[in-house]
């Protein structure tokens, strides 16, 4: 006797409409939007392939183009390290390649951090800045410049202070919210409260010591200018470690979309899973802040792009697509900022603000009228 295969569709009530949260549908049958599961899988694989090819193209373009123009033949000679092209070789290997790798790492982890936070908080507007990453890093940077100038003057002083400030602030927010961790809004509320306090402290310190204002402004804008390969080794280890963990728990985080109660009935430890996701997102985002500064909007925009293109709201496939799109967006924004008004470069943080601001407004409008 063959086992009976059933189809279960779970619905979650929202104001004015029923929203399909998650469907377990027999392969080959029609889904709620008329698309079969097999067709949806093919669609996701197609977008993953397109994103991977686009990311490779953007990385090559980021190395090829910049404020200093190179003919294609000169670029090839410098890339091979031929004699007579030492200046161009230095530009490629000491400036553009580290910068391109930094953009890739930043995009991968900020986008995945945003995806994890939006999933575990059930808030489409959540991002690394919500859990205090940017505010904690900014306060640690200003405090180091004000009270420990010798330490801040070291090559990795500001980066280390930013990482510790971002990560410790996130731990503080988690501790404040841990008693109410069953509530998705607890982390958001704690993050907003701590962020406001730290921003007030930053304003106070910069008013008392105006000499540190210029250094903090450069850090707060965010960018990849002047990054060296040795600066990326430790952040890269943290980023790829947290990425591996995020891929392992992706199937479980996908179950959270059906609600905490239903996920608990399926054997998911909701409270512990949410804590792991928040720590994973904050550690990787803090690692990015340590070398890229306070980049905004990447963690907000990219998860929505991935969900829109793939039609799914969780799982390993969405995670992979999200990190590929994150790398594409950040590398492209940095490339545009470099070639738009040469030799002047627009920091990637400003470019992301131009892109992310209208997107954020559109998302708010959609939630209000959708």
C-alpha positions, 0 to 999 in steps of 0.5 A, spaced: 500 500 500 502 506 497 503 512 503 498 517 502 501 524 500 497 530 503 497 537 501 497 542 507 496 549 506 497 554 512 494 561 513 496 567 517 490 572 518 492 579 517 488 585 516 483 585 511 486 579 507 488 572 508 496 571 507 499 565 504 504 564 509 507 557 507 505 551 503 507 544 503 504 542 496 505 535 492 510 536 487 507 538 480 500 541 483 498 548 482 500 553 487 496 559 490 499 563 484 498 558 479 505 556 479 507 549 480 512 547 485 517 544 480 516 551 476 518 555 482 524 551 483 526 552 476 525 559 477 529 560 483 535 556 480 535 561 474 535 567 478 541 564 482 545 562 476 543 569 473 545 573 480 552 569 480 553 571 473 552 578 474 556 578 480 562 575 477 561 580 471 561 586 476 567 584 480 571 584 473 568 591 472 570 593 479 577 591 477 577 593 470 574 600 471 576 606 476 578 613 477 584 612 473 582 609 466 586 603 463 586 601 456 584 593 455 591 591 453 594 595 459 589 592 464 591 585 461 598 586 462 598 589 469 593 583 471 599 578 469 604 582 472 608 584 466 614 588 466 613 595 464 606 596 468 608 596 475 604 602 476 598 599 473 599 593 477 599 596 484 593 600 482 590 593 481 592 589 486 593 594 492 587 598 490 582 595 486 582 588 488 582 589 495 576 594 494 572 589 490 573 583 495 571 588 501 564 590 497 563 583 496 564 581 503 560 587 505 554 586 501 554 578 502 553 579 510 549 585 510 544 582 506 544 576 510 543 579 516 537 583 514 534 577 511 535 573 518 532 579 522 526 580 518 525 573 518 525 572 526 522 579 528 517 578 522 518 586 520 519 588 513 523 594 515 528 590 520 535 591 518 542 591 522 541 598 524 535 596 528 539 592 533 544 597 534 550 595 530 551 602 527 549 606 533 554 601 537 560 602 532 559 609 532 559 610 539 565 606 540 569 609 534 567 616 537 569 614 544 576 611 542 577 618 538 576 622 545 578 618 550 583 613 547 587 617 541 593 613 542 589 606 541 585 610 535 591 612 531 593 605 530 592 602 523 586 597 526 584 601 532 578 604 529 576 597 526 577 594 532 573 599 536 567 599 531 567 591 532 567 591 539 562 596 540 557 593 535 557 586 538 557 588 545 551 593 543 547 587 540 549 583 546 546 588 551 539 589 546 539 581 546 539 581 554 534 586 555 529 583 550 531 576 553 525 575 558 520 577 552 524 573 547 517 570 545 515 576 543 517 578 536 517 586 537 521 585 543 528 586 540 526 591 535 523 595 541 530 594 545 534 596 539 530 602 538 531 605 545 538 603 545 540 606 539 537 613 541 541 613 547 547 611 543 546 616 538 545 622 543 551 620 546 555 620 540 552 627 539 554 629 546 561 627 545 562 630 538 560 637 541 565 637 546 570 635 542 570 638 535 576 635 533 574 628 532 568 630 528 571 630 521 574 623 523 567 620 525 564 623 519 568 619 514 567 613 518 559 614 518 558 615 511 561 608 510 566 606 504 571 601 501 577 607 500 584 605 502 582 598 504 588 593 504 587 585 504 590 584 511 584 588 514 579 583 511 582 576 513 579 576 520 572 579 518 572 574 512 573 569 517 567 571 521 563 573 515 564 566 512 563 562 519 556 566 520 554 564 513 555 557 514 551 557 520 546 561 517 545 556 511 545 550 516 539 553 520 535 556 514 530 550 513 528 552 520 528 559 520 523 558 514 518 555 518 518 561 523 513 564 517 507 560 519 507 563 526 511 561 533 506 557 536 505 552 529 513 552 529 513 550 536 508 544 535 513 542 529 519 541 534 522 548 533 525 551 539 523 558 537 526 562 542 533 559 542 533 559 534 531 567 534 537 568 539 542 564 534 539 568 528 540 575 532 547 573 534 549 571 527 546 577 524 550 582 529 556 578 529 557 578 521 554 585 521 559 588 526 565 585 522 563 589 516 562 595 520 569 594 522 572 595 515 566 598 511 564 603 516 556 605 517 553 602 511 545 603 511 540 600 507 543 594 504 540 589 509 533 592 508 533 592 500 536 586 498 532 581 502 525 584 499 529 583 492 530 576 493 523 574 495 520 578 490 524 575 484 524 568 487 517 568 490 519 564 496 520 567 503 525 562 506 530 556 506 537 555 503 535 557 496 533 564 498 539 565 503 543 563 497 540 568 492 540 573 497 547 573 498 549 573 491 544 579 490 547 583 496 554 582 493 551 585 486 548 591 489 554 593 493 559 592 488 555 595 483 554 601 488 561 602 489 563 602 482 558 607 480 560 611 485 568 611 482 566 612 475 560 617 475 565 623 477 572 621 476 577 623 479 572 624 485 569 618 488 562 618 491 562 613 497 558 607 497 554 609 503 552 615 499 550 611 493 546 606 497 542 612 501 540 615 494 538 608 492 535 605 499 531 612 501 526 611 495 526 604 496 524 605 504 519 610 502 516 605 497 516 600 502 512 604 507 507 606 502 506 599 500 505 597 507 500 603 508 496 602 502 497 594 500 
